[in-house]
Structure formats: structure tokens, C-alpha cells
């Protein structure tokens, strides 16, 4: 396919709470990705940085911040921000530059130094900002939203707290095998049930932490990959960054209120389902083709929702899929073989890039003890605030 780009290199800075600047994490990840690709920084034609609003002025111009730290060499530069979808937007921008012939090799980097506790809105009075409004008017922190979504699944589909806990059990077992994960201990269902309630019905171990970390990719044209001696690279086949459709009648961040459906019928699918569909259509694949998936498990209940949004099962059957072991290592469609956010926590600009790193290692058969046997097609999915879709399909 002429619209594919190669993933020549991947690299990460381990997740944790390191107390240092985001640029340091990004540079570590970038150098690891360049070394993995066998590409010198001076041969990179463009750098795309995923921004972090918590990094001060350098965070708003992450592309140039990383380029400066690596050493000015004249490359094109791009900086993007799309909240949790920033990494996918950065990858999409890099792919567009390669396919447009503007650069043969592009470095994509995202990194974050996150605060303790949950994420807060930026300061100031902004009554036209739906994110600010849901904090200031509703008092709806992220865990509050996660709890509301969990309650919805319990009411509509009959999911239980035990089902949610099993997601954490599964992901912690995978994370224990991942050297880049922040939390590398297995967790039992009893330990989840014994952790403090944060937003009923979700407990502390149902909700992901905020973390520091970094991730990077070296992408290239297929022609450069062949000239570089890589005949069969992992390839990006689709990047979905779609927006919602009006009216959006399913509870979603940051629009807690329901749009009116009086004058317009609801869309045939939810926003998150449309993210997946757009990726499948672009890649010419379907859920039946997937070997694995990496999804944003901001909470255990939200991972279950992604099973249905990605078409891994019918609506309301996610808990059944989980109980059958289909999404566990060795199952029909392993989900979050990396350990997911349950094991990493959120380093917002880096996480969508880290998801693609995991796909790349899996498709290369280089994931070690967490390897999904025979992996050929992988998909990532998450959602950024203000209607930023994010899904990537990689193949080999």
C-alpha cells in the first residue's frame, strides 16, 4: 500500500514519579528510538512533539523543546496538543509529512511530568471552556466521570464491581512483565475490593494514576526503510482522529450535559465507536483481523467499554468477553498486553505513542514474556478532550 509508513524505531523512558522535567524524559525516549532505528539524529528531516500543558512555555512548543535538547540541526518542527490524543495527532502529522514527501524520516516524541492526584483544569475564569465548567459548576473531577460511566454500565449492562476488578487483575499481571511500567506487582481481586472508594463504585485500584514518562517513534517512508536495509518493517496503516457527531447522547468528557435530540436524531454510533470504525475503514481491516489491542483504561470500567467500541464483542457483552479470558494473555484478542494505564498511569502526551511502541514490539515478536504469539495486526484507541479521536492500526 502506498499510504503506509514504516516504524523504524521505538523508545521509552520508564514511567514513574521521577520529579524531573518532561524534556529529559522525551530526550531519553528519542535517543532510544533513534538507536533502535539505527538512524542518526542529524538524518531526521522533521520532529513532531506532543505538547504538555503542564510543562510551562516549553511544553506548549514541545517539538522545538525536544529539538533544542537533542541539538539544533535544521529539521522541520511541529508541535501538537490534543489532550490524551496528542500522541496520535503527532503520529498523524508525521505520517502526513512523510506521505507528502516533505521528509523521509520523522521523529515523534511525547513526554510529561504529571502532578500528584487527578488532573485539574488550567487556571483562570473560562466560562466558555467545557472542561473548566465541569470542574467548577459540577465538581466533576475525572474520577467522578469514571464512576458515572461505571454506574451506567452496571445499570444498562449488568456489569459488577467484580468485573471491574478483574480488569485490574489482568492488566497488573501484564504490567508485572513490562520493564517500562510504573507498577510491576500483580494485584488480586481482593486487593482491589479492599482499596479505598474514590468514586462509587470505583476504588483506588480501579483508577489509573498520574505519572511521569516519555515515548518516541522514528517513522520513515517505505522507500527509506528499504534503503536502510529494513525489508519488512512494522507499518502504520491507519490513524483515526475523528470528531463526534451531534447530538452526542452518551455521557462523555468534557460534555457532561446531554445534547438535545429533539431536532436531530442521535448518531447511529457513539463517538468512541466512530473512532474505531474510521480506523478500520482506512486500514481495510476489521475487529476480526486484530491480534491485540491497546486501549485507554483510565478506569477498569472504561476498558470494558472499549471492547464494545472496537467491535471485539456486541454491546453489553464486554464483561462476558473478559470472564471468558478472551482479552487476557493467551486469549483470542489480548487487550493491554503492556499492562495499560493500570500499570503505567497517565503521562498524557506520551501515552498514545507508548501504545504504538507496544504494538511495534509485539508485531516484531520482541515483547519478551508478554509476547502475543503470531501477532500481525494491532490497534490502539483512546479519546482526547474536546472531541479528539485517537486510534492507530499497525501491521506486519
N, C-alpha and C positions, 0 to 999 in steps of 0.2 A: 504494500500500500504506500502511495506517495505521500500521504499525510501523516505518517508515523515519524517519531523522533526516537533516538536511542538514549537509554540511560547508561552512560559510560561509567559513572562513579557515584557512590553514596557515602555519606559520612555523618556521624552524630557526635555531639557532646553528651555524656550521660546526664540523665535527669536527676534533679535533687533540689536542695536549697543550699546553694553554694555561696550566696551573698556577694557575687561579683557582677560586673556589668555585662549586658547582653552581647556586646560586640565580642568580648572574649570567647563566649560560648560559640558564637557564629563562626569566628575565625578557626577555632579548633575543628568544628564540623566541616568547614570549607576545605581546610588543608587535608583532612581525612578523605573527603570526596575526590579532591584532585589527585591525591596519591592513589586512591582506588582506581581512578580512571587512567592513570599514567599520563596525565596532562599537566604541563607547567602553567602556572598562573598567568604568565606572560602570553600564553597562547589562547587565553579566554577572550572571546570577542565581545561579550556582554555579561553583566552581572545584574541579577534581579533580586532585590531584597524584600522580604516580607516585613512590614513595619510593626513596631510595638509602641503603643501609645504610652506605655509606662517607662520608656527609655529616655524621656526628655527630648530635646530637639534632635539629637542623633537618631532617636527611634522613629521619628517622622520621616527621615530620609535614610532608611536602613541600607538601601543599595549603595549609596555613596559612603556611608559609615563603614560598611564592610570593605568596600573597595579601597578606602583610605588605609584601613588597618592592614590589608593584605599588601598594599603598596601601589600607589597610582601607576597605571600602565596604559591609560588611554582607552580602556574598554567603554562601550556603551553602558549606560546605567539606567535602571528603572527601580522605583520604589512603589509598593502597593500595600493597601490596607483594606481588609475585608473581615475584620474580627477573626473568628475561628476558621474562616475560609481563606485567610490571607495566603497561606502556603499554596493552596490550589490555584488562586488567582496569579500568584507569582509563577507557578509552573506553566499556567496557561499563557502568560505574557512571554515567557521564554520560548515556549513551543511556537508561538506566532512569529517571533523574530526569526527563528530557525527556518520555518516553512516559507517565510517571506524573503529569505536569502540575505537577511541583514547581518547574520552571524552564523558561523559554523559550530561554535562551541559556546554554551551559556552556562554560567554558574548561578544556581538558585540557592539562597540562604535565608533561613529564618531562625530567630533566637529570642529568648525572653528572660527577664528577671522579674518574677511574679511576686506580688505581695502575699503576706500571710492572710489566711481566711478567704472569704469569697471575693470575687471581683466587684469593684464599685464603679459607678459612673464617673466620668471626668467632672471636675469641679465647676461651679458656676450655675447660674439660673438659665435653663434652656427649656422653656415650656413647649417648644416645637420638636423636642427630641423624645421619641417614644421610649428610649432606654432610660433617660432621666425620669420620665413620667412614671414608669412602672416602679422605680425605686421610691420616688418622692411622694407620689399620690397613692400608690397601692402598697408600698412597703414590700414589694415582691422581689426579694433577692433571688439569685439563681437557684439556691436550694428550694425556695418556695415554689418556683416554677417546676422544678423536678418533682416535688411532692404532688403538685396538682396533676401533672401528667401521669404519675404513678397511680393516683386515685382514679383518674379517668380510665386507665387500663383495667383496674380492678372492677370498676362499675360496669364497663362495657364488655370486657372480655373474660372476666373472672380470674385474672391473674392474682397471685397471692404474694405475701411478703416472702414466703419460702422460695417462690420462683425468682424473685428479685435477688435474694441472697445467693442462689445458685449461679447467677451470672458472675458475681464477685468471686465465688469459689473457683469457677472455670478460669477466669482471667488471671487470678492470682497464681494459679498453677502454671500458666504460660509465662507470666512475668518472672516467676522464680528462675526461669531458664534464660532470661534475657539480660546480658551484662549491662545494657544501657538503661534498664528500668530503675526507677527510684525505689520501689517496694519490691523486694525479692524474697518474700516469705509467703508460703501458702496460707490461705485463710479458710477456716471451716465455716459451715453454715451456722453453727452455734456461736462462733465468734462474731459473725455479722449480727445475729439476733441479740447478742449481749452488748453491742456498741450503742452509744447514746442516740436517742432520737434527735434528728436535726429538723426535718420537715415531714411530719407524719404522712405516709407510713415509712419513709426512708430514714435509715440510720446512718451514722457516720461512715460506716464501711460500704454503704450503698452509693456514696457520692465521691467523685474524684477530687483530689487535692489541687492546689495551685503550685506550680513548680518552676524551677529554672531549667533551661536546656536549650539545645540547638540542633539543627539538622540541615543538611545540604545535599544537593544533587548536581551532577555535571551532565548536562544534556547536549546532544550533538545531532547533526544531520546524519542520515543513514550513510551518505557518501563518505563523510568524515570517519564514521565508525569503521567502515570497510578499509579505508586508507590507513587507519590506526591499527589495523590487524584484528578487529573485533567483527567476526563474520556473523555471529548470532547473538546480538545484544538483547537485553530486555528492552521492550519498546512501549512507548506511550501511545495508546490507540484512541483514547478519548479523554477529554477534560470537560466536565459539565459544570457551568457556573450560572445556571438559570435563576430567574426571579420567580416569586409567587404569582398566582393569578387571583384576581378579585372575583368574588369575595372569598377570603380565607377564613373558613368557619371552624377550623380545628385550632385549639389553643396552641399558640406559638410565640416564641420570643422574637422581638420585644413587644409584639402586639397582643397584650393580654385580652383586650376587648375584642368581641366578635364583630366582624364586618357585617353590614346589612345584606341579607339575601332577599329582601323584598322585591327589589327591582332587577336583580340579576341572580340567576340560578348559580348555586355553588359549582366550582370546577369539578370535573369528573374524577380528579385525583387530588391528594394533598400535595402541599409544597414539596415535602421530602420525597414522596413517590415520584414527582415530576423530575427531581434532580437525577434519580436513578434512571428513569426512562430515557431522558435526554442522553445520558452516557451510553446506555445500551444501543440506542439508535445510531449514535455516531460511530460506535465501535463495530456495529453489525453483530452484536452478541446478545445473549440473554442470561438471566439468572442460572439457567441450566448449564451454562458453559463455565461458570465460575469454579475455580479450585479453592479459593479462600477469599475472605473479605476483612477489611479493617474499617471499623465504624467508630463514631464518636460516642463512647459510653460515658457521657457526662454523669449519668446515673445508671444504675443497673436496669431500671425500667426503660430508659431511653434506648439501651441496646436492644431490648426486645422489640421496641417499635421499629428500629431499623431493619430487623429481619423481614418484617412485612413490607416496609417501604422499598426494600431492594428486591422484593418478589421471591424471597427464599421460601416463603410459605404464604398461605392465604391469610386474609385479615382475621385476627383473633386467634391464630394458631401458633404464635411465636413461642409461648410458654411450652406448648406441646413439643415443638421442634427442639427446644432446649432440653426438656426432660428426656427426650429420646437420645440425646447425646450427639445430634447431628451437627451442632456448632462447636463441639469440643474437639480437641486434637484427636485425630483418627476418625472423626465423623465425616459425614457426607460433604459438609461445607463448613470447615473451621472458620470461626469468626474471632478476630482479635488474637491471632497467634502470637503477636508481640507482647501481649499482656494488657493492651489497651490503656485507656486513661486510668483505669483502676490501678494499674501498676506504675504508670508514668506520672499522672497528674497533668494539668494543663500548662503548657508553655505555648501560649496561643499562636504566635506567628510560625512556630516550628512544627506544630503537631501534624498538620496536613502533609507537610514534607516528610516527617518521620513515618507517616503511614506508607508513603511511596517507597521509602527506604526499606521498610519491612517487606513490601511486595517484591522489591528487587532481590533482596536476599533469598526469599522463598523461591522465586522463579529461577534464580541461579542455582538452586539446590545448595545454598550456603548458609542456611539458618541454624545449623547445628542440631542441638537436642530438641528444638521446637519445630523442626522441618516438617512441612506438609508434603508427604510423598507425591511425586509426579505433578507438582504444581505447574500449571501452564497459563492460567488466566486469573488475575487478581483484581479486586475492586476496592477502592476507598470511598468513604462517604462521611460527610459532616455538613454542618449548617452554620453559616455566619450570620451575625445580627443584621437586621435591616434587609433581609431577603437575599443574602448571598448564598447561592447553591455551591456545593463543592463535592464533586465525585471524579475520580480518575480510574481509568481502566488500563492496566498494563498486561502485556502478553509476552510470551516467548515460544 
